[in-house]
Amino acid sequence: MKIFAISDLHLPGGVQKPMDIFGTHWCNHFERIAADWQERVGQGDAVLLPGDFCWAMQLEDALVDLRRVAALPGQAVLLRGNHDYWWSAISRVRAALPEGMAALQNDALDVGTAIVCGTRGWLCPGDTPLAADDLRVYQREVLRLALSLQDAKAKQARAHAQGRDLPLVAMMHFPPFASPETPSGFTDLLEVHGVSLCVYGHLHGPGIGGAFQGMLRGIAYRLVSCDALGFRLLELPTPERSAT
């Protein structure tokens, strides 16, 4: 079983939102992603989708895009992004998801070769203090990551009792730090809980070039915004389980 990741699909969600207004490289972007997905993903594989799935404002309007993606091979694992306004109460989202899709919020999922957890994230403290509203959201998201990691550790322990040694993989929508030199509440939690790999999205255009990718304090970080990947899924390496 393999794990892939790609974020920021920005599907139309029932509205006219052509993505090529952001550049000609976005032309027919989902058709290109879907063709790559069909070619490389098997039925037993998982595809992580960390946020900004579609532009829909209501859950009902997101269903067309959810069904399009659910029809592709493998299990799609969704996380909320800052533009996923259609994502209402998690119980409603999960009840509406087509077969073959899962949504994470304050919990984790065993995908066979890893335990996947995560949260949307937010702006992180950096050289300048966060505004009060941003600080409040940041602190809430740190708490949500803590809850997700607690569930991930419990699922990891159950898998270990079954003779399955599974690493922890985290996905976030926002980058988990303002800069790699500045730890955050997110990176502190990822490190303490022994996460091996973290994928994130949100960044586009000039932001892609400045994104940190690589090893940082024992964790591999990868940017998976679809335009950063050339509209092809990234196959994730199978990380070693941390001894932490």
DRENMARVEX-299891 format. One line per 3 residues: number of its first residue (from 1); their letters; for each residue x, y, z of C-alpha. Coordinates in steps of 0.02 Angstrom, whole numbers. Example, Ala and Ser with C-alpha at 12.3 -4.5 7.8 and 13.67 -1.06 7.14 Angstrom:
// DRENMARVEX-299891
1	as	615,-225,390 | 684,-53,357
// end
This chain:
// DRENMARVEX-299891
1	mki	0,0,0 | 62,173,-47 | 23,347,18
4	fai	10,498,-97 | -26,681,-59 | -89,832,-154
7	sdl	-178,986,-87 | -269,1143,-144 | -370,1061,-283
10	hlp	-484,1214,-283 | -623,1124,-376 | -771,1232,-433
13	ggv	-898,1177,-302 | -1048,1224,-408 | -983,1398,-449
16	qkp	-896,1469,-601 | -718,1486,-535 | -595,1456,-677
19	mdi	-424,1431,-601 | -330,1486,-757 | -356,1666,-699
22	fgt	-207,1625,-588 | -102,1575,-738 | -112,1465,-892
25	hwc	-27,1324,-797 | -194,1300,-707 | -287,1258,-869
28	nhf	-380,1091,-852 | -287,1063,-690 | -407,935,-616
31	eri	-410,832,-776 | -220,823,-767 | -224,776,-583
34	aad	-358,644,-613 | -261,566,-757 | -105,552,-649
37	wqe	-210,484,-503 | -289,351,-614 | -119,296,-678
40	rvg	-25,284,-513 | -146,251,-369 | -207,77,-328
43	qgd	-367,28,-239 | -272,-8,-77 | -179,157,-77
46	avl	-219,319,15 | -216,497,-52 | -199,638,75
49	lpg	-290,799,29 | -239,932,156 | -360,1072,122
52	dfc	-441,1193,-1 | -534,1053,-87 | -665,1160,-173
55	wam	-743,1333,-180 | -919,1279,-127 | -1002,1380,10
58	qle	-1124,1242,61 | -1096,1056,88 | -1229,1013,-40
61	dal	-1134,1109,-173 | -972,1017,-133 | -1050,845,-165
64	vdl	-1020,846,-353 | -834,872,-327 | -827,750,-182
67	rrv	-905,616,-292 | -785,653,-436 | -636,624,-322
70	aal	-715,475,-233 | -733,390,-403 | -543,387,-420
73	pgq	-443,238,-352 | -391,223,-171 | -450,307,-12
76	avl	-454,498,-8 | -418,575,162 | -478,755,178
79	lrg	-426,896,293 | -509,1066,301 | -424,1217,220
82	nhd	-456,1402,245 | -564,1409,86 | -669,1254,127
85	yww	-821,1353,184 | -932,1205,139 | -854,1105,283
88	sai	-985,1118,420 | -1002,1009,574 | -888,858,556
91	srv	-1033,738,585 | -1126,814,436 | -971,808,327
94	raa	-937,626,367 | -1119,577,340 | -1114,656,167
97	lpe	-948,586,108 | -956,456,-30 | -884,283,-1
100	gma	-696,284,-10 | -672,453,75 | -630,502,253
103	alq	-617,670,342 | -502,710,486 | -542,830,628
106	nda	-472,810,803 | -432,627,767 | -324,510,664
109	ldv	-341,371,537 | -250,206,510 | -220,196,322
112	gta	-128,30,329 | 53,88,316 | 44,239,431
115	ivc	-66,329,556 | -121,495,480 | -169,643,588
118	gtr	-172,832,573 | -264,997,579 | -292,1148,467
121	gwl	-167,1260,558 | -158,1449,545 | -34,1592,540
124	cpg	109,1556,659 | 203,1674,775 | 359,1742,693
127	dtp	461,1902,699 | 305,2005,735 | 165,1963,858
130	laa	2,1894,790 | -154,2001,797 | -273,1951,936
133	ddl	-395,1862,821 | -256,1767,732 | -179,1718,899
136	rvy	-346,1649,958 | -366,1542,801 | -184,1486,809
139	qre	-205,1427,989 | -365,1334,945 | -278,1246,802
142	vlr	-133,1196,913 | -260,1116,1030 | -341,1025,884
145	lal	-174,956,830 | -143,896,1008 | -310,803,1006
148	slq	-271,727,836 | -99,670,895 | -171,594,1053
151	dak	-287,488,947 | -144,447,828 | -36,384,971
154	akq	-179,276,1034 | -206,201,861 | -18,177,842
157	ara	-14,80,1007 | -159,-31,951 | -73,-66,786
160	haq	87,-109,879 | -9,-233,988 | -65,-316,826
163	grd	115,-330,767 | 104,-180,650 | 237,-47,679
166	lpl	163,108,597 | 242,282,584 | 145,443,615
169	vam	113,555,465 | 39,729,492 | -49,839,367
172	mhf	-87,1023,388 | -157,1152,269 | -53,1300,326
175	ppf	135,1282,346 | 169,1230,527 | 293,1372,557
178	asp	323,1552,507 | 501,1500,463 | 600,1342,498
181	etp	708,1441,620 | 555,1484,726 | 474,1337,816
184	sgf	286,1344,842 | 158,1256,947 | 129,1143,796
187	tdl	312,1093,774 | 331,1067,961 | 187,942,960
190	lev	246,854,803 | 419,830,878 | 361,776,1051
193	hgv	244,644,976 | 374,572,858 | 294,619,692
196	slc	404,562,548 | 331,661,403 | 223,817,385
199	vyg	142,876,224 | 64,1047,203 | -12,1157,68
202	hlh	-85,1333,56 | 64,1411,-33 | 52,1461,-216
205	gpg	146,1567,-341 | 298,1655,-265 | 263,1570,-98
208	igg	313,1403,-171 | 493,1454,-196 | 513,1508,-15
211	afq	432,1353,60 | 540,1246,173 | 557,1066,119
214	gml	673,941,199 | 723,875,369 | 700,984,522
217	rgi	729,920,698 | 694,741,645 | 539,774,539
220	ayr	528,776,349 | 422,920,282 | 348,926,106
223	lvs	244,1058,18 | 104,973,-80 | 4,1117,-158
226	cda	-49,1048,-326 | 35,1187,-426 | 196,1159,-328
229	lgf	189,977,-383 | 154,1014,-566 | -23,945,-542
232	rll	43,770,-507 | 22,675,-345 | 173,659,-232
235	elp	208,481,-177 | 265,492,2 | 411,389,63
238	tpe	365,261,195 | 445,341,348 | 521,241,487
241	rsa	423,233,648 | 498,352,775 | 555,279,940
244	t	490,435,1030
// end
